[in-house]
Amino acid sequence: MNYTNSVSVFSWQAHLRALLQPMDERRRVKFLRAILLRRNDLALELMDAAPGELFELAAFRDVVDLQAGRSKDGLLYRRILNGEFRSPRAWTRLAFQLGRFVIMAKNKPLASRGLLNPFAICAADDGELSLLFADRPMPAYQGYAAQRKDWFVKSNTQEWALPVGLILKAAATGRAVDLLGMTSAGRFGLAGTFGSLLRSGGKLPKPAGSILDRLLAWHGSKIEGYRSVRAFLVDVSDLEKHLARNSTTNAVICDVDMPKEAAERITNDVFNLVICQIPSHPEVVDDAMIRRALSIARLILEQKGAEGNTVDLVVFPELSVPTASIRTLCRFVRQTRTLVLAGLELRIVPDQSRRLNELMWIVPLDDDGQHLATLLQEKIHVTPGEGALRPPVVQANPAIIWRINGQKGRLAAINCYEFTDLLIRDLLRGRVEGLVVAANNQDVTTFDNLVESTHFDLFSHVILVNAEKYGGSAVRAPYKERWDRRIFDIHGSNLFAVNVCSLNLRDFRGPSTKEKKSKPAGFVVHP
């Protein structure tokens, strides 16, 4: 059905009641979920028509009945759908508050039966959680341990863990569908929760994924579920320490692991990089240009394959890849298992409130390259020109930097103007073996100087990929001899170029075949 804003609530309810007459429960649930996802503004008013046996939606109906005259602003699920907990720090605070909520004596009977329902929980400004209707606990969702305590639930996972896990998964993505729980059969999809979280837009560090894996442990998995709330709170405390070590006032580092190649498939430590210096905004960007660059990359890949190794990373500059090319890039990654970093074109969000300037990592999550993660990284610092657009580009929220952990080294990327932030460069110092700067920058001289200084400060490879119009792409590494340091250069305007560089990312974390400069003062390698 196709509904518009002019359709009244009463006509929606009439359609809903008509559809609820059949006995097909799966069809009813699918329809109700679609209403919630498509029209959040009408969802609460429609839920009063939901039948009582639909546990995952009955809470909505009860809230409608009971919240007359009460403020809706503190409802936890509303704040989750508004995306308030998507940043790593806010997500961790919510996890801590949920653990405290569950461990309180008055909530133990409720939590021990798996009846922890986000639609009945209020969140105060200081993060403290409370039951909105303490005298009338809301029923749990369909699919919770309270409804079906069978072999789908791992025996060593306590009943409180699944509701907490579902609430935190929804908090990480901000998606209503994650807040609705699941059927028992749907629990099969919980294996590899962190990969699923990445694919659905969650932006959290790897330890947060481990916490979710343990909360959502299912029968047959090898993951050890939580036996107590205190064990869960210990992990949350460790996550807080991890964030303190891997964040600054501007950004948080979030890890993603590349699949480990079989030992016989890794012939050497050479890291092959393809730099695609192609047109960027405001030039016209199109899929044909991306396909042209990838065709050249494929030829390089075939040649490298014949030499016994492969291409490891393909990089496109800031604002150079149209959204129509994302499928093209994903198909390339599936076929070649090659990591891709792309600067996406400016996009306007659906509500027309702002533009997005994003980098996208396309990461294979398994050996055959069929499962991918498309990791979006919004621009943390916006230029005055971007802020003056209507609608404007705004600063990233949450502000994260993805770190890709591979067997040949750790990579991170930043977006053009962010290269001028000393705090971000200091955060990455000792935490990456290769820093990629995707740029659309006309001040080539300034960025040349930044590359020359930063590769020594970070004591790692620095890779700058600029737009075709301006040129000025470069790769530097802190070797002693200047001809070794200057790995790659291409200067001059209007140069379409696809080039390959061979690097050894591990050279600055151990023995090297080439003589290196002495480490900068105070330099420490961080895990």
C-alpha positions as CSV (number, residue, x, y, z in Angstrom):
1,M,0.0,0.0,0.0
2,N,1.1,3.5,-0.7
3,Y,0.1,6.0,2.0
4,T,0.6,9.8,2.0
5,N,0.6,12.4,4.7
6,S,-3.0,13.4,3.8
7,V,-4.3,10.0,4.9
8,S,-6.0,10.3,8.3
9,V,-5.3,8.2,11.3
10,F,-8.8,6.8,11.1
11,S,-8.3,5.5,7.6
12,W,-5.0,3.9,8.6
13,Q,-6.8,2.2,11.5
14,A,-9.6,1.0,9.2
15,H,-7.0,-0.6,6.9
16,L,-5.2,-2.1,9.8
17,R,-8.3,-3.6,11.4
18,A,-9.3,-5.0,8.0
19,L,-5.9,-6.6,7.6
20,L,-5.9,-8.1,11.1
21,Q,-9.0,-10.2,10.3
22,P,-7.1,-13.0,8.6
23,M,-5.5,-15.5,10.8
24,D,-2.1,-15.2,9.2
25,E,0.0,-13.9,12.1
26,R,3.2,-13.5,10.0
27,R,1.4,-11.2,7.6
28,R,0.0,-9.1,10.4
29,V,3.3,-8.7,12.1
30,K,5.0,-7.8,8.8
31,F,2.4,-5.2,8.1
32,L,2.6,-3.6,11.6
33,R,6.4,-3.5,11.4
34,A,6.1,-1.7,8.0
35,I,3.8,0.9,9.5
36,L,6.3,1.6,12.3
37,L,9.2,1.9,10.0
38,R,7.4,4.0,7.4
39,R,5.4,6.4,9.6
40,N,7.0,6.8,13.1
41,D,4.7,9.8,13.7
42,L,1.5,7.6,13.5
43,A,2.9,4.5,15.0
44,L,1.8,5.2,18.6
45,E,-1.7,6.1,17.6
46,L,-2.1,3.0,15.5
47,M,-0.8,0.5,18.0
48,D,-4.1,0.7,20.0
49,A,-5.5,-1.5,17.2
50,A,-2.8,-4.2,17.7
51,P,-4.1,-7.5,19.1
52,G,-2.9,-8.5,22.6
53,E,-1.2,-11.6,21.4
54,L,1.4,-9.7,19.5
55,F,3.9,-9.2,22.3
56,E,6.3,-7.0,20.5
57,L,3.6,-4.4,19.7
58,A,1.4,-4.7,22.7
59,A,3.7,-2.4,24.7
60,F,3.0,0.4,22.2
61,R,-0.7,0.0,22.8
62,D,-0.3,0.0,26.6
63,V,1.9,3.1,26.4
64,V,-0.8,4.9,24.4
65,D,-3.4,4.0,27.0
66,L,-1.3,5.1,30.0
67,Q,0.8,8.1,29.0
68,A,-2.0,10.6,28.8
69,G,-0.8,13.8,30.4
70,R,2.8,12.6,30.7
71,S,5.8,13.8,28.8
72,K,7.0,11.6,26.0
73,D,10.5,13.2,25.8
74,G,12.1,10.8,28.3
75,L,10.9,7.6,26.7
76,L,14.0,5.5,26.0
77,Y,12.8,4.1,22.7
78,R,12.1,7.6,21.3
79,R,15.7,8.7,22.2
80,I,17.0,5.5,20.6
81,L,15.1,6.2,17.3
82,N,16.4,9.8,17.4
83,G,19.9,8.4,17.3
84,E,21.1,9.8,20.6
85,F,23.1,6.7,21.5
86,R,24.9,6.1,18.2
87,S,28.2,7.6,19.4
88,P,30.6,5.2,21.2
89,R,30.6,7.2,24.3
90,A,26.8,7.6,24.6
91,W,26.3,4.0,23.8
92,T,28.7,2.9,26.5
93,R,26.9,5.2,29.0
94,L,23.6,3.6,28.1
95,A,25.1,0.1,28.5
96,F,26.4,1.0,32.0
97,Q,22.9,2.4,33.0
98,L,21.2,-0.7,31.7
99,G,23.5,-2.9,33.8
100,R,22.8,-0.7,36.9
101,F,19.1,-0.9,36.1
102,V,19.0,-4.7,35.8
103,I,21.1,-5.2,39.0
104,M,18.8,-3.1,41.2
105,A,16.9,-5.2,43.7
106,K,13.4,-3.9,42.7
107,N,14.1,-4.7,39.0
108,K,15.6,-8.2,39.5
109,P,12.3,-10.1,39.4
110,L,11.4,-8.3,36.2
111,A,14.8,-8.8,34.6
112,S,15.2,-12.4,35.7
113,R,12.1,-13.3,33.6
114,G,13.4,-11.4,30.5
115,L,10.7,-8.7,30.8
116,L,13.0,-5.8,30.1
117,N,11.0,-3.7,27.6
118,P,12.4,-0.4,26.2
119,F,8.9,1.0,25.6
120,A,8.3,1.0,29.3
121,I,11.6,2.6,30.3
122,C,12.4,6.3,30.8
123,A,15.8,7.9,30.5
124,A,16.5,11.0,32.5
125,D,18.9,13.8,31.2
126,D,21.7,12.4,33.4
127,G,21.1,8.9,31.9
128,E,19.4,7.3,34.9
129,L,16.8,4.8,33.8
130,S,13.5,4.1,35.5
131,L,10.2,2.3,34.7
132,L,7.5,4.7,33.4
133,F,4.7,2.5,34.8
134,A,6.3,0.8,37.9
135,D,2.9,-0.6,38.9
136,R,2.2,-2.1,35.5
137,P,5.3,-3.7,33.8
138,M,5.1,-3.9,30.1
139,P,5.1,-7.3,28.5
140,A,8.3,-8.4,26.7
141,Y,8.6,-8.7,22.9
142,Q,7.8,-11.8,20.9
143,G,11.0,-13.8,20.8
144,Y,12.3,-12.9,24.2
145,A,13.3,-15.6,26.6
146,A,10.1,-15.1,28.7
147,Q,8.0,-16.3,25.8
148,R,10.0,-19.1,24.3
149,K,12.5,-20.6,26.6
150,D,13.7,-23.5,24.4
151,W,16.9,-24.5,22.6
152,F,17.1,-21.2,20.8
153,V,18.3,-19.7,24.0
154,K,21.8,-20.7,25.1
155,S,21.7,-22.2,28.5
156,N,24.5,-20.2,30.0
157,T,23.0,-16.9,28.9
158,Q,20.9,-15.3,31.6
159,E,17.3,-14.1,30.6
160,W,18.1,-10.4,31.1
161,A,20.9,-10.6,28.5
162,L,18.8,-10.9,25.3
163,P,16.6,-7.8,26.1
164,V,19.7,-5.8,27.0
165,G,21.4,-6.9,23.8
166,L,18.5,-6.0,21.6
167,I,18.1,-2.6,23.2
168,L,21.9,-1.9,22.7
169,K,21.8,-3.2,19.1
170,A,19.0,-0.8,18.4
171,A,20.8,2.1,20.2
172,A,23.9,1.5,17.9
173,T,21.9,1.7,14.7
174,G,18.9,3.9,15.6
175,R,16.8,1.7,13.4
176,A,13.2,0.9,14.5
177,V,13.4,-2.6,13.1
178,D,16.1,-3.4,15.6
179,L,14.0,-2.1,18.4
180,L,11.2,-4.4,17.6
181,G,12.9,-7.6,18.7
182,M,12.6,-10.8,16.6
183,T,10.9,-14.1,16.3
184,S,12.6,-17.2,17.6
185,A,13.7,-18.2,14.1
186,G,15.2,-14.8,13.7
187,R,17.8,-15.5,16.3
188,F,19.8,-17.6,13.8
189,G,20.8,-14.2,12.3
190,L,22.5,-13.2,15.5
191,A,25.6,-15.2,14.8
192,G,28.5,-12.8,14.1
193,T,26.6,-9.8,15.7
194,F,29.4,-7.3,15.1
195,G,29.5,-7.9,11.3
196,S,25.7,-7.6,11.2
197,L,26.0,-4.4,13.2
198,L,28.5,-2.9,10.8
199,R,26.3,-3.7,7.8
200,S,23.3,-2.0,9.4
201,G,25.1,1.2,10.1
202,G,26.4,0.7,13.7
203,K,29.6,2.8,14.5
204,L,31.2,1.3,17.5
205,P,34.6,0.0,18.5
206,K,35.4,-3.8,18.3
207,P,35.0,-4.3,22.1
208,A,31.4,-3.1,21.9
209,G,30.8,-5.8,19.3
210,S,32.2,-8.4,21.6
211,I,29.8,-7.3,24.3
212,L,26.9,-7.6,21.9
213,D,28.1,-11.0,20.8
214,R,28.0,-12.2,24.4
215,L,24.6,-10.6,25.1
216,L,23.1,-12.2,22.0
217,A,24.8,-15.6,22.3
218,W,22.6,-18.3,20.8
219,H,22.4,-22.0,21.0
220,G,25.2,-23.7,19.0
221,S,27.6,-20.8,19.0
222,K,31.0,-20.9,20.7
223,I,30.5,-17.5,22.3
224,E,30.4,-17.6,26.1
225,G,27.3,-15.8,27.3
226,Y,27.1,-13.6,30.4
227,R,26.5,-15.5,33.6
228,S,26.0,-12.4,35.7
229,V,25.3,-8.7,35.4
230,R,28.5,-7.9,37.1
231,A,30.5,-9.7,34.4
232,F,28.7,-7.5,31.8
233,L,29.5,-4.3,33.8
234,V,33.2,-5.3,34.0
235,D,33.3,-5.5,30.1
236,V,31.5,-2.1,29.9
237,S,34.1,-0.7,32.2
238,D,36.9,-2.1,30.0
239,L,35.2,-0.5,27.0
240,E,35.3,2.9,28.8
241,K,39.0,2.5,29.3
242,H,39.5,1.5,25.7
243,L,37.6,4.6,24.6
244,A,39.8,6.8,26.8
245,R,42.9,5.4,25.2
246,N,41.6,5.6,21.6
247,S,39.8,8.9,21.5
248,T,40.3,12.6,21.5
249,T,37.9,15.5,21.9
250,N,37.2,15.3,18.2
251,A,37.0,11.6,17.3
252,V,37.0,8.0,18.4
253,I,38.9,5.2,16.6
254,C,36.7,2.2,15.8
255,D,38.3,-1.1,14.6
256,V,37.3,-3.5,11.9
257,D,39.2,-6.7,11.2
258,M,40.0,-7.9,7.7
259,P,39.7,-11.7,7.2
260,K,43.0,-13.5,7.8
261,E,44.5,-14.9,4.6
262,A,45.8,-18.5,4.6
263,A,49.5,-18.5,5.2
264,E,50.2,-20.1,1.8
265,R,48.4,-17.2,0.1
266,I,50.6,-14.5,1.6
267,T,53.8,-14.6,-0.5
268,N,55.4,-11.5,1.0
269,D,54.7,-8.3,3.0
270,V,54.4,-6.0,0.0
271,F,51.3,-3.9,0.2
272,N,50.1,-2.9,-3.2
273,L,48.2,0.4,-3.4
274,V,46.2,1.8,-6.4
275,I,45.8,5.6,-6.4
276,C,42.9,6.8,-8.6
277,Q,43.4,10.6,-9.2
278,I,40.1,11.3,-10.9
279,P,37.6,14.2,-11.3
280,S,35.9,15.5,-8.1
281,H,33.2,18.0,-7.1
282,P,32.4,20.5,-8.6
283,E,33.4,18.6,-11.8
284,V,30.8,16.1,-13.1
285,V,31.3,12.7,-11.5
286,D,29.8,9.7,-13.1
287,D,29.9,5.9,-13.0
288,A,31.7,5.7,-16.4
289,M,34.8,7.4,-14.9
290,I,34.7,5.0,-11.9
291,R,34.5,2.0,-14.2
292,R,37.3,3.4,-16.3
293,A,39.6,3.6,-13.2
294,L,38.6,0.2,-12.0
295,S,39.3,-1.3,-15.4
296,I,42.9,0.0,-15.1
297,A,43.0,-1.3,-11.6
298,R,41.9,-4.7,-12.8
299,L,44.8,-4.8,-15.4
300,I,47.2,-4.0,-12.6
301,L,45.6,-6.7,-10.4
302,E,46.0,-9.3,-13.2
303,Q,49.7,-8.3,-13.6
304,K,50.4,-8.4,-9.9
305,G,48.6,-11.7,-9.7
306,A,50.9,-13.1,-12.3
307,E,53.8,-11.8,-10.2
308,G,52.6,-13.7,-7.1
309,N,50.7,-11.0,-5.2
310,T,47.6,-8.9,-5.5
311,V,46.4,-5.3,-5.1
312,D,45.5,-4.6,-1.4
313,L,43.8,-1.2,-1.5
314,V,42.2,1.1,-4.1
315,V,41.7,4.8,-3.2
316,F,39.4,7.5,-4.7
317,P,39.7,11.2,-3.7
318,E,37.1,13.2,-1.7
319,L,33.8,13.9,-3.5
320,S,34.6,11.8,-6.5
321,V,32.3,8.8,-6.4
322,P,28.6,9.1,-7.2
323,T,26.2,7.0,-5.1
324,A,25.3,5.1,-8.3
325,S,28.8,3.7,-8.3
326,I,28.6,2.1,-4.9
327,R,27.2,-1.1,-6.4
328,T,30.0,-1.1,-9.0
329,L,32.6,-0.8,-6.2
330,C,31.0,-3.5,-4.1
331,R,30.9,-5.8,-7.1
332,F,34.7,-5.1,-7.7
333,V,35.4,-5.9,-4.0
334,R,33.5,-9.2,-4.2
335,Q,35.3,-10.3,-7.3
336,T,38.8,-9.3,-6.2
337,R,38.6,-9.2,-2.3
338,T,40.4,-5.8,-2.6
339,L,39.8,-3.1,0.0
340,V,38.4,0.1,-1.4
341,L,38.3,3.7,0.1
342,A,36.0,6.1,-1.8
343,G,35.1,9.7,-1.2
344,L,31.4,10.0,-2.0
345,E,29.7,12.9,-3.8
346,L,27.8,15.4,-1.7
347,R,24.4,14.1,-0.8
348,I,21.3,15.7,0.8
349,V,19.6,13.8,3.6
350,P,16.0,12.8,3.0
351,D,14.6,15.6,5.3
352,Q,16.6,18.2,3.4
353,S,18.2,19.5,6.6
354,R,21.9,19.0,5.7
355,R,24.4,17.6,3.2
356,L,26.7,14.7,3.7
357,N,30.4,14.6,2.9
358,E,31.5,11.1,3.6
359,L,34.3,8.6,3.1
360,M,33.2,5.0,2.5
361,W,35.4,2.0,3.3
362,I,34.2,-1.2,1.5
363,V,35.7,-4.1,3.5
364,P,35.4,-7.8,2.7
365,L,34.5,-9.6,6.0
366,D,35.2,-13.1,4.9
367,D,37.7,-15.0,2.7
368,D,35.5,-15.3,-0.4
369,G,34.5,-11.6,-0.3
370,Q,30.8,-12.3,-0.4
371,H,30.0,-10.6,2.9
372,L,31.0,-6.9,2.8
373,A,30.8,-4.0,5.2
374,T,30.3,-0.5,3.8
375,L,31.6,1.8,6.5
376,L,30.6,5.4,6.3
377,Q,32.8,8.1,7.9
378,E,31.4,11.6,7.9
379,K,33.6,14.6,7.7
380,I,34.6,15.7,11.3
381,H,35.7,19.2,10.3
382,V,33.8,21.2,7.8
383,T,35.3,24.0,5.7
384,P,33.6,27.5,5.7
385,G,32.5,26.9,2.1
386,E,30.8,23.6,3.0
387,G,29.1,25.3,6.0
388,A,27.8,28.1,3.7
389,L,26.0,25.7,1.4
390,R,22.2,25.5,1.6
391,P,21.5,23.0,3.1
392,P,25.0,23.0,4.8
393,V,27.4,20.2,5.4
394,V,27.6,19.8,9.2
395,Q,30.2,18.1,11.4
396,A,30.0,14.4,11.9
397,N,27.8,13.0,14.6
398,P,29.1,10.5,15.8
399,A,32.7,11.6,14.9
400,I,34.5,8.3,14.4
401,I,37.6,7.2,12.4
402,W,37.5,3.6,11.1
403,R,40.7,1.7,11.6
404,I,41.1,-1.3,9.3
405,N,43.2,-4.1,10.8
406,G,44.9,-6.3,8.2
407,Q,47.7,-8.8,8.4
408,K,50.0,-6.4,6.6
409,G,49.3,-3.4,8.9
410,R,46.6,-1.0,10.2
411,L,45.0,1.6,8.0
412,A,43.0,4.7,8.8
413,A,41.6,7.5,6.5
414,I,40.8,11.2,7.1
415,N,38.9,13.6,4.8
416,C,40.9,16.5,3.4
417,Y,40.5,19.4,5.9
418,E,40.8,17.0,8.8
419,F,44.5,16.7,7.9
420,T,45.0,20.1,9.5
421,D,43.8,19.0,12.9
422,L,46.8,18.3,15.2
423,L,44.6,16.4,17.7
424,I,43.5,13.9,15.1
425,R,47.0,13.4,13.9
426,D,48.2,12.9,17.5
427,L,45.4,10.3,18.0
428,L,46.6,8.3,15.1
429,R,50.2,8.5,16.0
430,G,51.5,5.0,16.8
431,R,48.1,3.5,16.1
432,V,48.3,3.1,12.3
433,E,50.9,1.9,9.8
434,G,49.3,3.8,7.0
435,L,47.3,7.0,7.0
436,V,45.2,7.8,3.8
437,V,44.1,11.4,3.1
438,A,41.3,11.6,0.6
439,A,41.4,15.2,-0.7
440,N,39.8,17.7,-3.1
441,N,42.2,20.4,-2.3
442,Q,43.5,23.3,-4.4
443,D,46.2,24.3,-1.9
444,V,48.6,21.7,-3.1
445,T,51.7,23.3,-1.6
446,T,50.3,23.3,2.0
447,F,49.3,19.7,1.8
448,D,52.7,18.8,0.3
449,N,54.3,20.3,3.4
450,L,51.8,18.5,5.7
451,V,52.7,15.2,4.1
452,E,56.4,15.8,4.5
453,S,56.0,16.6,8.3
454,T,53.3,14.1,9.2
455,H,54.9,10.9,7.8
456,F,57.7,11.5,10.3
457,D,55.5,12.5,13.2
458,L,53.3,9.4,12.8
459,F,56.4,7.3,11.9
460,S,54.3,5.6,9.2
461,H,53.3,5.8,5.6
462,V,51.1,8.8,4.6
463,I,49.1,8.5,1.4
464,L,47.5,11.7,-0.1
465,V,45.1,11.2,-3.0
466,N,43.9,14.5,-4.5
467,A,41.4,15.4,-7.3
468,E,42.3,15.4,-11.0
469,K,41.7,19.1,-11.3
470,Y,44.4,20.0,-8.8
471,G,46.8,17.1,-8.8
472,G,49.3,16.7,-6.0
473,S,48.9,13.1,-4.9
474,A,51.8,11.7,-2.9
475,V,53.1,8.9,-0.8
476,R,55.8,9.3,1.9
477,A,57.4,7.1,4.5
478,P,60.2,8.0,7.0
479,Y,63.1,6.2,5.5
480,K,66.6,7.7,5.9
481,E,67.4,8.2,2.2
482,R,65.3,10.8,0.4
483,W,64.8,8.6,-2.7
484,D,63.3,6.0,-0.4
485,R,61.1,8.5,1.4
486,R,59.6,9.9,-1.8
487,I,57.7,6.8,-2.8
488,F,55.2,8.5,-5.2
489,D,54.5,11.9,-6.6
490,I,52.2,13.2,-9.3
491,H,51.8,17.0,-9.7
492,G,50.1,19.1,-12.3
493,S,46.4,20.0,-12.9
494,N,43.9,18.1,-14.9
495,L,45.8,14.8,-14.8
496,F,43.6,11.7,-14.8
497,A,45.9,9.0,-13.4
498,V,45.7,5.5,-12.0
499,N,48.9,4.4,-10.5
500,V,50.2,1.5,-8.3
501,C,52.7,1.9,-5.4
502,S,54.3,-1.0,-3.5
503,L,54.7,-0.3,0.2
504,N,55.8,-2.3,3.2
505,L,53.6,-1.1,6.1
506,R,55.5,-3.2,8.7
507,D,58.9,-1.5,8.1
508,F,58.3,1.0,10.9
509,R,57.2,-1.5,13.5
510,G,60.1,-3.9,13.2
511,P,63.1,-4.8,11.1
512,S,63.3,-3.2,7.6
513,T,65.1,-3.9,4.4
514,K,65.8,-0.2,4.0
515,E,67.4,2.1,6.5
516,K,64.9,4.2,8.5
517,K,65.1,7.5,10.3
518,S,65.3,7.5,14.0
519,K,62.0,7.4,15.8
520,P,60.6,10.8,16.7
521,A,60.8,11.8,20.4
522,G,58.2,10.3,22.6
523,F,56.9,7.9,19.9
524,V,55.1,4.8,21.2
525,V,53.3,2.0,19.3
526,H,49.8,1.6,20.7
527,P,47.7,-1.6,20.3
